[in-house]
Amino acid sequence: MRQFIGRKSLLQAFENRLDLDEGRVLRYIGAPGIGKSALLREFRKRCESRKRPYLWLNLENAAELPSGQEILFELGRSAHGFPAARRAALRQPDEGAGDALNRYDNTFDKLADAAKLADPGGGALIALGRAAVQLAQNLLGPRAGDDIDSAIANSERYLLQTLAAAPGAEGGCRHPVAFFDTYEHLLSGDQRFISRVEFDGGDAREGIQRQIHAAQWMRELGEFLVANGWIVVIAGRYLVNERDAERLPHLDRNEIAEALEANPAFTDWLPARREPLLDLLGQLSFGGNPLWLSIAMNLLERQLTDGDTPERLQADPDYLRQCFEQPGPDDTLAALEGIEHSACKLHLLQRLNRDNPELEAHGWRIALPRVLDNGILRCLYPREQAEQLLTHYRRAGAFDEANRHRFRLHEEIRDLLLAYARAKGYLETQETRGLHCRILQYLFEQHDFDPDAPEYQDDDAPWLLEAAYHAVQVKSELRRHGVRREAFWNHLGGSASLPASKKLRIAIQPHDQWQIQGLIAVLEKETDGWNRMFGPTTTEALSQALRDGSAKNINDLGFWRQRVAEVGLAGDYYGLAQILDTFDDKEDAIAAYNALLTRFVDSDAPEIQVRCAMALLNKGITLGRLQRSDEEIAACDELLARFGDRDDPEIQRQCAMALVNKGVTLGRSQRPDEEIAVYDALLARLGDSDDPEIQCYALLYKGVALSQMQRPNEAIAAY
């Protein structure tokens, strides 16, 4: 589990705020790898242990929640610890996905009804209103009442009023907590919501329907919740190029002070030297970046131990200028891949090793491996240097440690060191290639791997991926043929069809130019296929999990359950349903398809419509395998009713396949006349389509049906 920098002090500060008699907004910036997600999970555990109700919203799928109403429904579904939610919680962050999906359908079946109602009499609004009332009852219990008229008139405002009332609800709901995770997804684009309310501090007034920037709506929602007594926790990844006005804040001065006071190394300097210490830490942590705050505290502690004072350090312009000097226009570090303050951050890292000039010069080597242990460190440095570097970096909080023997550099530090080495040309030297070779040989020896053996039994051992990564780095023919090693590794390491042992075999085998190009073409085609099936966001998450070993293969149920529980994109639900079906867990697969449709079937986003059409088609196929023919036909009919008039070629293909399946099912049900009518409708529908495969199926099955009806001449005509 990742450890958050300043973890103990921040956890204690969070618990202290739970005891305050007021609402608050708490913001946590998350540069990659600093343990933000682990921190939020710890916050959640604190809420649960103290029986403090909370809501949890992951904003990664904000693009698929296009209205304020849907955001609020999503928030309500995550309720934990509220009076009624204790009895009928919809989605708990850590529970099994299958159970969550089943309860999802049972608890909010009215939402599914709403999706099916499109009559001009307002049936959909009535169903949504009922769903809003049911959600309010989950949050407030008997206090919610049954004001269906208000819920129908404006379910968005009704749900906001429900949230406003929650802090006073019976059963320990004083100051519930709302977690908003991956907030950066609202800041990285021009996402807009549809809304029918106007926020005014702690009130939400009826307004006309309008489009509003998602970031603005969420900011006003946070202010609304705080005004009504909520504690709002906003967390997200730092964005390099966003507009300054929308940038997520770092830790503020009070939070830096809490971290300072929690560190016993500064006890003797407090409270007398508190202000100059805070000024120094604010500068050296780049305004409160938690990762660099930890490194700055480590450096500051060493400076004070060496005899400096906070006042002298603060007054020494040479010291701070040295830390924050900007590189000149000819400096190779002028812009390291968009990393802000890159020169200063490198200087701070180098100062960790200032008592060993040789180690300072070669500090970047620690970024070459993705995973570290003591043996790998000794492949990079002499033993004494390795131990010294390990001690300095560990004290500075630069590692994300699974345990004391296996650890990783925090992503921001590794990216910075690699960018530095790349800018200096170090990564392409024979010396660096030799370091990768040494690590590769070390891994082979540690695990008794014979590169010349025809096969390896443990196809998915985690070390195999690390070995494959280093083998790609020493693959000299890639550079010779103009292929970037990083791009080749992303294709190979992220393949869902190859086990880790096969990836290693490919990496260590020599290839000519045509073999490399052919392999890349195959892997790109594989990725395109997954993109069409799951969407690019889910596919990239899967590829990254395969590259870092957190998923063994595409059938890794743990990966899909986690994606559904923590993110919940349409592609995540579809992937879970497909894998459950693969494992012959068909009832849970149907539940996953139903959950996808309940959440997304009314979306206007074309890529989500494709996913919904695919879900309906495959739901029907799964029902057919369970011998539930009437339900299978109903799923086909729903697909045609919802998406039959869409122009998207992929959706039309799903509709055509649904008609084929419906015809086959009717034939098996001894309804040949209806079967032939379906095939005729399909052929008329396809017309001059350039997809002959489905036309052939329709004609073939029509011919078979006519033959079985003793109509040979018509059958021959069909053939």
Backbone hydrogen bonds, N-H to C=O, Kabsch-Sander energy under -0.5 kcal/mol:
donor,donor_aa,acceptor,acceptor_aa,energy
5,I,34,I,-0.9
7,R,4,F,-1.6
10,L,6,G,-2.5
11,L,7,R,-2.7
12,Q,8,K,-2.4
13,A,9,S,-2.5
14,F,10,L,-2.3
15,E,11,L,-2.4
16,N,12,Q,-2.4
17,R,13,A,-1.9
18,L,14,F,-1.5
19,D,15,E,-0.7
19,D,16,N,-0.9
20,L,17,R,-0.9
22,E,20,L,-0.7
24,R,230,W,-1.0
26,L,24,R,-0.5
26,L,232,V,-3.4
28,Y,234,I,-2.5
30,G,236,G,-2.1
34,I,31,A,-1.7
39,L,35,G,-2.3
40,L,36,K,-2.3
41,R,37,S,-2.2
42,E,38,A,-2.1
43,F,39,L,-2.5
44,R,40,L,-2.5
45,K,41,R,-2.1
46,R,42,E,-2.2
47,C,43,F,-2.2
48,E,44,R,-2.4
49,S,45,K,-2.8
50,R,46,R,-1.7
51,K,48,E,-1.2
52,R,47,C,-3.5
54,Y,80,H,-2.4
55,L,177,V,-2.4
57,L,179,F,-2.8
59,L,57,L,-0.6
59,L,181,D,-2.3
61,N,58,N,-0.7
62,A,59,L,-1.8
64,E,61,N,-1.6
65,L,62,A,-1.7
68,G,194,I,-2.6
69,Q,194,I,-0.5
71,I,67,S,-2.0
72,L,68,G,-2.3
73,F,69,Q,-2.2
74,E,70,E,-2.5
75,L,71,I,-2.4
76,G,72,L,-2.7
77,R,73,F,-2.1
78,S,74,E,-0.8
78,S,75,L,-1.1
79,A,76,G,-1.5
80,H,54,Y,-2.0
84,A,138,N,-0.7
85,A,138,N,-1.6
86,R,82,F,-2.1
87,R,84,A,-1.1
88,A,84,A,-2.0
89,A,85,A,-0.7
91,R,77,R,-1.5
95,E,92,Q,-1.5
100,A,96,G,-2.3
101,L,97,A,-3.0
102,N,98,G,-2.2
103,R,99,D,-2.4
104,Y,100,A,-2.4
105,D,101,L,-2.1
106,N,102,N,-2.1
107,T,103,R,-3.0
108,F,104,Y,-2.0
109,D,106,N,-0.6
111,L,108,F,-1.1
112,A,108,F,-1.0
113,D,109,D,-2.1
114,A,110,K,-2.4
115,A,111,L,-2.0
116,K,112,A,-1.2
116,K,113,D,-0.6
117,L,113,D,-1.2
118,A,116,K,-0.6
122,G,119,D,-1.7
126,I,122,G,-2.1
127,A,123,G,-2.4
128,L,124,A,-2.6
129,G,125,L,-2.6
130,R,126,I,-2.4
131,A,127,A,-2.3
132,A,128,L,-2.4
133,V,129,G,-2.2
134,Q,130,R,-2.6
135,L,131,A,-2.4
136,A,132,A,-2.5
137,Q,133,V,-2.3
138,N,134,Q,-1.6
139,L,135,L,-1.6
140,L,136,A,-3.1
141,G,137,Q,-1.8
143,R,140,L,-1.3
144,A,141,G,-1.9
145,G,142,P,-1.0
147,D,144,A,-0.5
148,I,146,D,-2.2
151,A,147,D,-1.7
152,I,148,I,-2.4
153,A,149,D,-2.4
154,N,150,S,-2.0
158,Y,154,N,-2.4
159,L,155,S,-2.3
160,L,156,E,-1.9
161,Q,157,R,-2.5
162,T,158,Y,-1.8
163,L,159,L,-2.3
164,A,160,L,-2.4
165,A,161,Q,-1.6
166,A,162,T,-1.0
168,G,165,A,-1.2
169,A,166,A,-2.1
173,C,169,A,-1.1
177,V,53,P,-2.1
178,A,231,I,-2.6
179,F,55,L,-2.7
179,F,177,V,-0.5
180,F,178,A,-0.5
180,F,233,V,-3.1
181,D,57,L,-2.5
181,D,179,F,-0.6
183,Y,235,A,-2.4
185,H,182,T,-1.7
186,L,183,Y,-1.9
187,L,183,Y,-0.6
187,L,184,E,-0.8
188,S,184,E,-1.3
193,F,212,I,-3.2
194,I,66,P,-1.5
195,S,193,F,-0.5
195,S,210,R,-2.6
198,E,205,R,-2.1
200,D,203,D,-2.9
202,G,200,D,-0.5
203,D,200,D,-1.4
205,R,198,E,-2.7
207,G,196,R,-2.4
210,R,195,S,-2.3
212,I,193,F,-2.5
214,A,191,Q,-3.0
217,W,213,H,-2.5
218,M,214,A,-2.7
219,R,215,A,-2.2
220,E,216,Q,-2.5
221,L,217,W,-2.3
222,G,218,M,-2.5
223,E,219,R,-2.1
224,F,220,E,-2.4
225,L,221,L,-2.7
226,V,222,G,-2.5
227,A,223,E,-2.3
228,N,224,F,-1.0
228,N,225,L,-0.6
229,G,226,V,-2.0
230,W,225,L,-2.6
231,I,176,P,-2.5
232,V,24,R,-3.1
232,V,230,W,-0.6
233,V,178,A,-2.8
233,V,231,I,-0.5
234,I,26,L,-3.2
234,I,232,V,-0.6
235,A,180,F,-2.6
236,G,28,Y,-1.7
238,Y,30,G,-0.8
246,E,243,R,-1.6
247,R,244,D,-1.2
251,L,288,G,-2.0
256,I,252,D,-2.4
257,A,253,R,-2.4
258,E,254,N,-2.0
259,A,255,E,-2.0
260,L,256,I,-2.4
261,E,257,A,-2.8
262,A,258,E,-1.5
263,N,259,A,-0.6
263,N,260,L,-1.2
266,F,263,N,-1.8
267,T,264,P,-1.4
269,W,266,F,-1.3
270,L,266,F,-0.7
270,L,267,T,-1.2
273,R,269,W,-2.8
274,R,271,P,-1.6
277,L,273,R,-1.9
278,L,274,R,-2.4
279,D,275,E,-2.3
280,L,276,P,-2.2
281,L,277,L,-2.6
282,G,278,L,-2.5
283,Q,279,D,-1.8
284,L,280,L,-2.9
285,S,281,L,-1.6
286,F,283,Q,-1.5
287,G,282,G,-2.9
289,N,285,S,-2.4
293,L,289,N,-2.4
294,S,290,P,-1.7
295,I,291,L,-1.5
296,A,292,W,-2.8
297,M,293,L,-2.6
298,N,294,S,-1.9
299,L,295,I,-2.4
300,L,296,A,-3.0
301,E,297,M,-2.4
302,R,298,N,-1.7
303,Q,299,L,-2.4
304,L,300,L,-2.4
305,T,301,E,-2.2
306,D,302,R,-1.8
307,G,304,L,-1.3
308,D,303,Q,-2.1
313,L,309,T,-2.5
314,Q,310,P,-2.6
315,A,311,E,-2.1
316,D,312,R,-0.7
316,D,313,L,-0.7
320,L,316,D,-1.7
321,R,317,P,-2.7
322,Q,318,D,-2.2
323,C,319,Y,-1.8
324,F,320,L,-2.3
325,E,321,R,-0.8
331,D,328,G,-1.5
334,A,331,D,-1.7
336,L,333,L,-0.5
337,E,335,A,-1.6
339,I,336,L,-2.0
340,E,338,G,-0.6
342,S,339,I,-1.0
345,K,341,H,-2.7
346,L,342,S,-2.4
347,H,343,A,-2.0
348,L,344,C,-2.5
349,L,345,K,-2.3
350,Q,346,L,-2.6
351,R,347,H,-2.1
352,L,348,L,-0.9
352,L,349,L,-0.8
353,N,349,L,-0.5
353,N,350,Q,-1.3
354,R,351,R,-1.4
356,N,353,N,-2.1
360,E,356,N,-2.4
361,A,357,P,-1.9
362,H,358,E,-1.3
363,G,360,E,-0.7
365,R,362,H,-1.7
366,I,363,G,-1.3
367,A,364,W,-2.0
368,L,365,R,-2.2
372,L,407,F,-3.3
377,L,373,D,-2.3
378,R,374,N,-1.7
379,C,375,G,-0.7
379,C,376,I,-0.8
380,L,376,I,-0.8
380,L,377,L,-1.0
381,Y,377,L,-2.1
386,A,382,P,-2.8
387,E,383,R,-2.5
388,Q,384,E,-2.2
389,L,385,Q,-3.0
390,L,386,A,-2.4
391,T,387,E,-2.2
392,H,388,Q,-2.4
393,Y,389,L,-2.8
394,R,390,L,-2.3
395,R,391,T,-2.2
396,A,392,H,-1.7
397,G,394,R,-1.1
398,A,393,Y,-2.5
400,D,408,R,-3.5
401,E,399,F,-0.7
402,A,400,D,-0.6
402,A,406,R,-1.1
403,N,406,R,-1.8
407,F,372,L,-2.3
408,R,400,D,-1.7
410,H,398,A,-2.5
412,E,32,P,-1.6
414,R,410,H,-2.5
415,D,411,E,-3.1
416,L,412,E,-2.0
417,L,413,I,-2.6
418,L,414,R,-2.6
419,A,415,D,-2.3
420,Y,416,L,-2.3
421,A,417,L,-2.6
422,R,418,L,-2.7
423,A,419,A,-2.6
424,K,420,Y,-1.9
425,G,421,A,-0.6
425,G,422,R,-0.9
426,Y,421,A,-2.3
427,L,421,A,-0.8
428,E,425,G,-0.7
429,T,426,Y,-1.5
433,R,429,T,-1.9
434,G,430,Q,-2.1
435,L,431,E,-1.6
436,H,432,T,-2.1
437,C,433,R,-2.1
438,R,434,G,-2.2
439,I,435,L,-2.2
440,L,436,H,-2.5
441,Q,437,C,-2.7
442,Y,438,R,-2.3
443,L,439,I,-2.4
444,F,440,L,-2.3
445,E,441,Q,-2.4
446,Q,442,Y,-2.6
447,H,443,L,-1.5
448,D,445,E,-0.8
449,F,444,F,-2.3
453,A,450,D,-1.7
459,D,457,Q,-1.6
461,A,458,D,-1.3
464,L,461,A,-1.5
465,L,461,A,-0.6
465,L,462,P,-0.8
466,E,462,P,-1.1
467,A,463,W,-2.5
468,A,464,L,-2.6
469,Y,465,L,-2.4
470,H,466,E,-2.0
471,A,467,A,-2.4
472,V,468,A,-2.1
473,Q,469,Y,-1.5
474,V,470,H,-1.1
475,K,472,V,-1.3
476,S,474,V,-1.5
478,L,475,K,-1.5
479,R,475,K,-0.6
480,R,476,S,-1.6
481,H,477,E,-1.7
482,G,479,R,-1.5
483,V,478,L,-3.1
484,R,482,G,-0.5
488,F,484,R,-2.4
489,W,485,R,-2.8
490,N,486,E,-2.4
491,H,487,A,-1.9
492,L,488,F,-2.8
493,G,489,W,-3.2
494,G,489,W,-0.5
494,G,490,N,-1.2
495,S,492,L,-1.4
501,S,459,D,-2.1
503,K,499,P,-2.0
504,L,500,A,-2.2
505,R,501,S,-2.2
506,I,502,K,-2.5
507,A,503,K,-2.2
508,I,504,L,-2.1
509,Q,505,R,-1.3
516,I,512,D,-2.3
517,Q,513,Q,-2.4
518,G,514,W,-2.5
519,L,515,Q,-2.5
520,I,516,I,-2.5
521,A,517,Q,-2.2
522,V,518,G,-2.1
523,L,519,L,-2.5
524,E,520,I,-2.7
525,K,521,A,-2.1
526,E,522,V,-2.1
527,T,523,L,-2.2
528,D,524,E,-2.5
529,G,525,K,-2.0
530,W,526,E,-2.1
531,N,527,T,-2.6
532,R,528,D,-2.2
533,M,529,G,-1.6
534,F,530,W,-3.6
535,G,530,W,-0.7
535,G,531,N,-1.7
539,T,535,G,-2.2
540,E,536,P,-2.5
541,A,537,T,-2.0
542,L,538,T,-2.4
543,S,539,T,-2.8
544,Q,540,E,-2.6
545,A,541,A,-2.1
546,L,542,L,-2.2
547,R,543,S,-2.3
548,D,544,Q,-2.4
549,G,545,A,-0.7
550,S,545,A,-1.0
551,A,545,A,-1.8
554,I,496,A,-0.9
556,D,553,N,-1.6
557,L,555,N,-1.1
559,F,556,D,-0.5
560,W,556,D,-1.5
561,R,557,L,-2.9
562,Q,558,G,-2.2
563,R,559,F,-2.3
564,V,560,W,-2.3
565,A,561,R,-2.5
566,E,562,Q,-2.8
567,V,563,R,-2.6
568,G,563,R,-2.5
573,Y,569,L,-1.9
574,Y,570,A,-2.4
575,G,571,G,-2.4
576,L,572,D,-2.5
577,A,573,Y,-2.6
578,Q,574,Y,-2.5
579,I,575,G,-2.4
580,L,576,L,-2.6
581,D,577,A,-2.3
582,T,578,Q,-2.1
583,F,579,I,-2.0
584,D,581,D,-1.7
585,D,580,L,-2.9
586,K,584,D,-1.1
589,A,585,D,-1.8
590,I,586,K,-2.5
591,A,587,E,-2.1
592,A,588,D,-2.1
593,Y,589,A,-2.4
594,N,590,I,-2.7
595,A,591,A,-2.3
596,L,592,A,-2.3
597,L,593,Y,-2.4
598,T,594,N,-2.8
599,R,595,A,-2.0
600,F,596,L,-2.5
601,V,597,L,-2.1
603,S,600,F,-2.2
608,I,605,A,-0.7
609,Q,605,A,-2.2
610,V,606,P,-2.0
611,R,607,E,-1.5
612,C,608,I,-2.4
613,A,609,Q,-2.5
614,M,610,V,-2.5
615,A,611,R,-2.1
616,L,612,C,-2.4
617,L,613,A,-2.3
618,N,614,M,-2.6
619,K,615,A,-2.5
620,G,616,L,-2.2
621,I,617,L,-2.0
622,T,618,N,-2.5
623,L,619,K,-2.5
624,G,620,G,-2.2
625,R,621,I,-1.9
626,L,622,T,-1.0
627,Q,624,G,-1.8
628,R,623,L,-2.4
629,S,627,Q,-0.7
632,E,628,R,-2.1
633,I,629,S,-2.7
634,A,630,D,-2.1
635,A,631,E,-2.1
636,C,632,E,-2.0
637,D,633,I,-2.6
638,E,634,A,-2.4
639,L,635,A,-2.2
640,L,636,C,-2.2
641,A,637,D,-2.6
642,R,638,E,-2.5
643,F,639,L,-2.6
644,G,640,L,-1.7
646,R,643,F,-1.7
652,Q,648,D,-2.5
653,R,649,P,-1.9
654,Q,650,E,-1.9
655,C,651,I,-2.3
656,A,652,Q,-2.5
657,M,653,R,-2.5
658,A,654,Q,-2.1
659,L,655,C,-2.0
660,V,656,A,-2.1
661,N,657,M,-2.6
662,K,658,A,-2.6
663,G,659,L,-2.6
664,V,660,V,-2.4
665,T,661,N,-2.5
666,L,662,K,-2.5
667,G,663,G,-2.3
668,R,664,V,-2.3
669,S,665,T,-1.4
670,Q,667,G,-1.6
671,R,666,L,-2.1
675,E,671,R,-2.0
676,I,672,P,-2.7
677,A,673,D,-2.0
678,V,674,E,-2.0
679,Y,675,E,-2.0
680,D,676,I,-2.6
681,A,677,A,-2.2
682,L,678,V,-2.3
683,L,679,Y,-2.7
684,A,680,D,-2.4
685,R,681,A,-2.0
686,L,682,L,-2.7
687,G,683,L,-1.9
689,S,686,L,-1.5
694,I,691,D,-0.6
695,Q,691,D,-1.1
696,C,692,P,-2.7
697,Y,693,E,-2.1
698,A,694,I,-2.5
699,L,695,Q,-2.6
700,L,696,C,-2.9
701,Y,697,Y,-3.0
702,K,698,A,-2.1
703,G,699,L,-2.5
704,V,700,L,-2.4
705,A,701,Y,-2.5
706,L,702,K,-2.4
707,S,703,G,-2.3
708,Q,704,V,-2.3
709,M,705,A,-1.1
710,Q,707,S,-1.8
711,R,706,L,-2.3
715,A,711,R,-2.0
716,I,712,P,-2.9
717,A,713,N,-2.0
718,A,714,E,-2.1
719,Y,715,A,-2.4
